[in-house]
């Protein structure tokens, strides 16, 4: 059984940094496409970043390019999201997701079969 557990969320001021973690159990993340999504209050879930099965190719939504970095550690079976220069609009619940049979649309939540429970990130001005 594949399980994903996020951690590392919290409250920070504008310009601050956080690193989110997503510990995966039940399978090795090697071979899985993995992603981070977020959901602000009253809004839909949007894709933030994704990393391919080899761990060498990444994608980001435009609003986080240059500020966020998605990385994975296969030995720790963990996905990370390093977030710098945080803005109030980055506030939301952050979810990690994974998929073995990947269709190519990293931004589409329907691509992913496995999800964590989310971790709250709040950025205050």
C-alpha positions in Angstrom: 0.0 0.0 0.0 1.4 3.3 -1.1 1.3 6.0 1.6 2.5 9.6 1.4 3.0 11.8 4.4 3.8 15.5 4.2 5.6 17.6 6.8 7.4 20.8 7.2 4.6 23.3 6.8 4.2 26.3 9.1 3.9 30.0 9.3 6.5 32.4 7.9 6.8 36.0 7.0 7.0 37.3 3.5 10.4 36.6 2.1 11.0 33.6 4.4 11.8 30.0 3.5 10.4 26.6 4.2 11.2 23.1 3.1 8.4 20.6 2.8 9.0 16.9 2.9 6.9 14.0 1.6 7.9 10.6 3.0 6.7 7.7 0.9 6.1 4.2 2.2 5.0 1.0 0.6 7.0 1.5 -2.7 10.3 3.0 -3.8 9.8 6.4 -5.3 12.3 5.4 -8.1 10.2 5.0 -11.2 7.4 7.2 -10.0 6.6 10.7 -11.2 6.0 12.9 -8.2 4.5 16.3 -7.8 3.5 19.0 -5.3 0.1 20.6 -5.5 -1.4 23.4 -3.4 -4.8 24.6 -2.5 -5.7 28.0 -1.2 -8.9 28.5 0.8 -11.8 28.6 -1.5 -9.8 27.7 -4.6 -9.1 24.6 -6.6 -6.0 22.4 -6.2 -3.2 23.7 -8.5 0.0 22.1 -9.6 3.2 23.6 -8.2 6.1 21.4 -9.4 6.8 17.9 -10.6 9.8 15.7 -11.0 10.2 12.8 -13.4 11.0 9.2 -12.8 14.7 9.7 -13.3 14.8 12.6 -11.0 16.5 14.8 -13.6 13.7 16.6 -15.2 11.5 19.1 -13.4 8.5 21.3 -14.1 7.2 24.4 -12.3 4.2 26.6 -12.5 5.2 30.1 -13.6 4.5 31.8 -10.3 7.1 29.7 -8.4 9.9 29.5 -11.0 13.2 30.7 -9.5 11.8 30.5 -6.0 10.9 26.8 -5.4 12.9 23.7 -6.1 11.6 20.2 -6.2 14.1 17.4 -5.4 13.9 13.8 -4.3 16.1 11.5 -2.2 15.7 8.0 -3.4 17.7 6.6 -0.5 15.4 8.3 2.0 12.3 7.6 -0.2 11.4 11.3 0.3 10.3 14.1 -2.0 11.1 17.7 -1.0 10.0 21.2 -2.0 12.4 23.9 -1.1 10.5 27.3 -1.0 12.3 30.6 -0.9 11.2 34.2 -1.1 7.7 33.2 0.0 4.8 35.5 -0.8 1.3 35.7 0.7 -0.1 34.1 -2.4 1.9 31.0 -1.6 -0.4 30.3 1.4 -2.4 27.1 1.2 -2.4 23.4 1.9 0.4 21.7 0.1 0.0 18.1 -1.1 2.4 15.6 -2.6 1.3 13.2 -5.2 2.8 10.3 -7.1 2.0 8.2 -10.1 3.6 5.1 -11.6 1.9 5.0 -15.0 2.4 8.6 -16.0 0.4 10.2 -18.9 2.6 13.3 -19.3 0.3 16.0 -17.9 2.3 16.9 -14.8 -0.1 19.8 -14.0 -3.3 17.6 -14.1 -4.3 16.3 -10.7 -6.1 13.4 -12.4 -2.7 12.1 -13.5 -1.8 11.1 -9.9 -3.2 8.1 -8.1 -1.6 8.6 -4.7 -1.9 11.6 -2.4 -0.8 12.7 1.0 -3.0 14.4 3.6 -1.4 17.9 3.1 0.6 20.3 5.2 -0.4 23.9 5.8 1.8 26.8 4.7 0.9 30.3 5.8 2.8 33.4 4.6 2.0 36.6 6.4 3.0 40.2 5.5 
